[in-house]
């Protein structure tokens, strides 16, 4: 089982800082592989090669009879390297993962077996075909796996579990919402399906028995897709964590409507769910309605963020530029909101139409998709892969995007933004404060050296923020460390992306379609003609 590398320059590739500050080799193991491995018969020997830690050896290639690849869209470049290696070694291979949904033609080009959708339901047929040597097979796994029957992942296959900073556990699949740009609902459906608390606790027990301690990421795309079941799990998590001496803290992804449920927030806090990534996208309700993200519209988003922090939950968030109907003040609107939000790790991206989503289908009907613009989820180097509708051209978007992210990640603006939010963080398990300090002590020392001494620019801002947190709200120390080590990398990543975009703009050709916009009348005419 070979897991391709993530590109070094993408927003979420924290591998460099994980190595520098936590002395771990990579962020998180390939949970899909660990799960599928549990469905293979006992006589199948399995090795996992995570290329984000180390490339497979020549001995691995000689040993293997069959290669499995699990691929996300962002891993496409290294996946193609892996395919060339498999062909060179004359090894048959299978492909699964979200790539098969986004780019089925690429997955099918050379693979001997391709799984579309979830793999649990097709494993018996797949194994039978492997035994019989039947190649050229395709499997439709769909999106209706009964999560209560999903087997315990083979965490024991990880060569060294403490190579990773974070462990991955999945509670649910699917999301009830309809966001137009999202591929999650296309792959996993809109009916959230969940494991039982017993299943999740069994996975945690397995991780604990293998010697892992620290953060566990609940990798659901919306942990609260089924709030009722999420609350039940949180109660069980809190009790299990307490009874086992608090070996883990948790993080996840959830929609901002979590702020509307006090019972849920209390349960998250009690379970030691300390970090949540939220898709805010835009503070403009008109644009949210345009992109069908209606769950974000009710209420004041800044008040919701304050409410969440009041339960000791630290946040990062995603923001998007490029929705239909935006005006030229959108960059200032986003800047102002992000600064008021206190969110340090603000993932700002230009909208991209991922293949086979509602958005890509609509843009294709309207004649707006640009075939020559490479889609890379998580890194914006060429930006929007469509002609915008509104006041601005793609060129204006790319130029405005550069200015915005450069502004957000200067030391002055970053530390000024996060400090009020850190001081407002409350109810962070005060009884566990010293345990938290012990956990973060080595990382804080390294942060103090690299950001407070070694790195030029921003030293005083770093020290000021650290001393303010220590003096006024020490329970926010872990959250400060989280924001700071992300900042260490993001300041360089933003500079790289800005430089690449400016180089692209300076050398663009007419085929890049940088200076066009489209009107409502034009899109209606194109749609009517198709």
N, C-alpha and C positions, 0 to 999 in steps of 0.2 A: 504494500500500500504506500504510494508515493504522494505526498502532499506538496504542491508547488509553492514556491516562494511568493510572498507578497512584494510588490515593487517597493523599493526603499523610499521613494518619494510619494507617499500617500498620507493623508491626514492621520489615519489611525495606526500607522506603522511605528509603534513606540519601542521597537526592538533596540535601537541604539541607546535610549535612555534606560530601558530595562537592564541592559548590560552594564551601563555606567553606574547607575544609582542602586539597583537591587542585586547586581551580580547574578542575574539569571540569563539564560540563553535566548529565550523567546517569551512571547506574551501568553499564549494559550494553545493547548493541543487540539488536533483535529477530531472533534467529538463525533462527527459523522462516521469516520472510519472506525472509531472505538465502538460505536453502536453496531455498525454492520458486521464487525468482526464477531460479535456475539451470536450472529446467525449462521456462521460458517460451521461445518461439521468438525468433530474432534480430530479427524485425521488430516485436516487442512492445517499446515503450519503457516503462521502469519508473522511477517515483519512489517513494522511501520517506519518509514523514512520520511521525517519532516524536514524538508529542505530549508525551512526557516531556522533550523538548528544546525544541520549538517547535510551535505549532499550524500546521496547513496553511494556506496563503494562499488568498484568493479566486481568485488566478491558478491555483493548483493544481487547484481544483475546476473551473474553466473548461477547463483542459488535459485533464483525465482523461476517458476514455471509460467505464472500469469501475473500481470501488473494491474493494480487498481489505481485509478486517479479520481480524486474528488476535487472539484474545481469551482471556485467563484469567479465571477466576471473579472474582478480586479486582478486575478492570478493568471490571466490569459497569456501574458508574455512568457512566463516561466513554464506554463503548461505546454506551450509549443516547443520549448526546449526539451521537456520531458518526452513528448511524443517522438521527436527526432531521435532521442536516446533509445526509446523502446524499439523503434523501427530499425535502428542501427544494430541493436542486439537481437533482432528478430524475435521479440517477445510479444505474444498476443496481449492486448490490454482492454480493460473495461473503463468506461467513463460515466461518472454521475456527478450530482451537485447542481447548483443553480445555473451554471454555464449551459447545461443542456436545454434549459428553457429559453435563455436569452439568445444563444447562438447554436441552435440544433445542427445547422449545416456544418459547423466547425467540429462539433463533437462526433458527428457521423462520418467525417471525412476519412479517417484512418482507423477508427476504433473497431474492435471485434465484437464488443457488446456495449450498448448504451442504455442507461436507465433514465427515463424521464420521470420526474416527480419523486415521491418518497419510495425508498427501496425495501422497507420491511416486507411488504406484501408480495414482492417478486423474487425473494431470495431462494425459495424452493425451486422455482423454474430456472433461475440463474445457475444455481449449484448443479442442477441436473444437466444443463447445457455445458457447464465447465467439465463435468465428468465425462460427458459423451464427446467432447471436442467439437460441439456445434457452434460455429462462429457466425458472424453477421446477424446477430440477434438484437432486437430492440424490445424494451420492456416499458410498459406504462404503469408506473406505481401509483399515479393519482395523488389525491390529497385527503384521503379519508382514513388513514391509519388509526386504528383504535389505540390511543396512547396508553391506555391502561394495560395493554398487552406488550408494550415495547420492552425489550430485554435490557438487563443491566449492562451498560457499556463495559468493554474490556479495558479498564484503566490499567490493568496489569501489563498490557502490551507496551506502555510507555517505557522506553529504556531507562530514563531517569526522571521521575515525576517532578523533582525539584529543579529541573532545567527550566520549568515554566513558572512565571510569576503568578498566574491566575489559572484556576481550574474551571472547566465548563460543565454546566448541568442544564438540561432542558426540562422545563415543566410543561410548556404548551406549544402548540403550533396553530397558526391562523390568527387573523385579526378581524374584528367585526366592522371596521371602518372601510371607507371607499376612496381613500386618497388617490387621485388620478395618476400620479407619477410613480406609485409604489408597485414593485413586482412581488412583494410578499403575498398579497392576497391572490395574485395570479398563480403562484406556485403552491401555496398552502391553504388557500381558501379563506372564506370569511366566517367560518364557524370555528371558534377556538376549541381545540381538543386538548385535554389535560391528562397528565399522569396523576396517580393517586399520591397523597403525601407519603405513604409507605414506600413507594418506588423511589421518590426523591430522597428520603432519609436513608434508604439502602445505598444509594449512590454516594451520599455524604459519608456514610460509615465505611464504604470501600475506600474512599479517598483518605479518610483519617487513618485507616489501617495500613495504607501504603506509605504513610509518613508525611502527607502534605498538610501544611498549615497556612492560613492566610485568606486571600480573597477567592470566593467562588462567584463566577459570573453566571447568572440565570439568563441563558442566551435566547430567551423568548423575544420575538420582535415586538410584542406588546404584552408584558407580564400580566397586565390587568384586563386582558381581553375578556376574561370571565372573572369578574370581581369577586363573586361569591366563592368560587373555588380558590382564588388567590388568597382570600382572607383565611380560609381553612388551612391552606398550606402554611401561611405565615405563622399562624398559631402553633402548628406542629414544629416549624423551624425554630421558633423561639424556645420552646421547651427542650428540643433536642440539643440545641446549641448550649443552653444553660447546663443541662445534665452532663454534657460531654466536655465541660470546661472551656467553652467558647473557642473551639479550634478555628472557626471560620467567621468572616464577615462577608456580606453579600452585596452585589451590584446587579443592575438589570437595565432594561429599556422599558419605558412605559409612556402612555399618552398623558398630556397635561391635565386631563380631567381627573386624574388621581387626586388633585387638590380639592375636589368637591366632596370627598368622602373622608370625614374625620376618622371614622372607625378604621378605614383602610390605612390611613397615615399612621395611626397609633400602632397598628399591627406591623407595619413595615419597620417602624422605629424599634419596637420590641424585638423583632426578629434580627435586628442589627443589619438591616438593609441600608447601607450607608451612602451608596452612589446610584444615581439614576440618570440615564441619558433620555432626553425628551426632544421630540421633533416639534419645535416651535414654528419653524419655516418663515413666518412673517407675522408681525403684529397687526397687519391690516385685514380686518374681517372681510372686506370686499374681495381681496385676493384669495383668502382662505376658502371662500365660497366658490370662487372660480375653479380652484383645484380640488374641490370636493372634500376638504379637510374641515368638515362642519363641527367636529367635536372640539376644535380649538376656539370656536367663535364665542360662546357664552362667557361673560365675565371679563374681569381685568386680568390679563396674563401676569402683570407684575405682582398683583396681589396674590395670585395663585402661587407664584414662586416664593413669596414671603411666607405663605402658609406652609408650604412644603419644608422650607428651611426651619420653620418653627418646630418641626418634628425631628430635627437632626439629620436631614437627608440633603446631601450635597449633590449638585446637579452640573451636568454638561448638556449641551443642546446643539441641535442642527438648525441652520438658517439657509434659506434658498432665495436666490435672485433669478429673475427671468420669467415670472408668471405673466400671462397675457394681461395687458392693460396697465402695466406699471408705468409710472411717470418718472421723470428725471430726478425727482427728489427721493427716490426709493433708497439710494445709498445713504443719504442723511437720515432717513427714517430708521433704517436698520442700524446704523451706527448709534443713533440716540437710544434706541431700545436696548441694544446689547449692552451699552455702557450702564444704562439704568438697571438692567437685569442682574448685574453682578456676576454673570456667568463668565468664568475665565476661559474654559475650554469650549469656545464657540466655533463650531464647524460651519463655516460659511462657504457655500458652494453655488456655482451656477447650475441652473436646472438642466438636466440631461434627460432625454427621452429614452429610457431603457427599452430595448426591444420587447415586443409582446406585452406591453402595458396599455392601459386605457389611453394614456397620453400619447404613446407612439402611434396607436391606431388612429386617434383623432388627427394628429399632425399629418399623418400620411394621407388621410382623406382630404385634408386642407391643402395638400401640396407643399408642405413646409419642411419636411424632413430633409436633412442634408446627408447624403449617403457617404460623402468623403470625410466626415468628421468622426474621429475615433471616439467611441464611448468608453470611458474608464470610470467606473464608480469609485468615488473616494479620492480622486485626484483630478483637478481641473487644469488641464494644460492647453486645450483648444476650446474648452467651454461649451456653450450651448450647441447641440447638434440639430438645430432647427432655426428657421427665420423667425425672429420675434414679431409679436403683434402689439403695437403700442407706439410710444414716442421714440424708442431707442433702437439703434442698430446693434448687431453683435459686436462691432468695434467699440461702441460706446459702453456696452456691458462689460467687455473685457477690461477696458481702461478704468471704468469706475470700480470694478471688482478689485483690481490691483490696489487702487488708492485705499479702499475700505480695509482690506486685510492688512495692508502695511500699517495703517493707523491703529488697528485693534491690537497688534502685537509688538508695538514699541514697549519697552520696559515701563515708561511713564504711564501710558494708558492702561497696560495690562494690570499692574499692581494697584493703580488707583481704582480700577474696576472691581477687582476681587475683594479688596479689603472690607468695604461695608457689608458685603454678603457674608464673608467669613465671621465678622463680628456679630452678625445676626443669627448665625447657626446656633441652634439651641437644642437641649435635651439629647445630647450625644452620649448616652450611657455614662454618666459622671462616675459611677462606681468602677468603670473600666478605663478611666482616664490614664492611669499609670501603665496599664497594659498597652494602651495605644501609644504612649510615649516610648515604651520599650520596643514596640514593633517598628516605629518610625525613626528611632534614634540613629541607626546607621545611615539611612537614606537622608535624614536631615543634615547629618555631618557632611555628607558628600555634596548635598545641595549648597550648604554654606560655603564649601570650598569652591565649587564650580561657578555658582551664580553670585556668591558674595565676595569672592577673591579673584578667581581666574578670568572670568569673562569680563571684558571691558564694556562699559555702558550698562547702567541700570543697577549697579551694586548698591547704591544708597537706597534705591526704591525697594530692593529685595530686603535689605536689613531693616528698613523702616516697617515694612509690612510684617516681617517675622516678629519683631519686638512688640508690635501692636497686638498681634495675635497672642503671644506669650503673656503679655501683661493683662489684656482685657478679655480674652476668650480662649484659654488654652485648649478647651475641648475641640477647637477647630484646627488643631495642629495637623492632624492627618489630612484634612481637606486642603490646607495650605500646601502641604508637601505634594499632594496630588496635582494641584494647579501648577505648582512651580516646576515640577519635573516635566509636565507637558509643555510648559512655556519654553523650557530650555531647548526642546526640539522644534517646537512650532515657529519660534522666531527664525530659525534657519530654513524650515520648510516653506514658510511664507516668502522669504527672500528668494528661494529657488523658484517657486511657482511664479512670482512676479517677474523675475528675470526671464523665465521661459516664455511667458505670455508676451512680454515686450519684444522679445526676439521674434516670436511668431508674427506679431503685428507688423514689425518692421520689414519682414520678408514675405508677407502674404501675397497671394496671387488673386486674380479675379475669381478663380474657381472657389476660393474660400468664402465667398458671399458674405462679406463683412459689413457692407454698407446698405443693406436692404431692410425694409420693414414691410409688413403686409397689413392690410386693413380688414375690417369686418366684412366689407362688401366683397373684397377679393377672395377671402376664404369661403364665403358663402357661394360665390360663383364656381370656385373649383370643386367644392363638395357637391354642388348640384350637377356638375358635369360628369361625375364619377358614378 
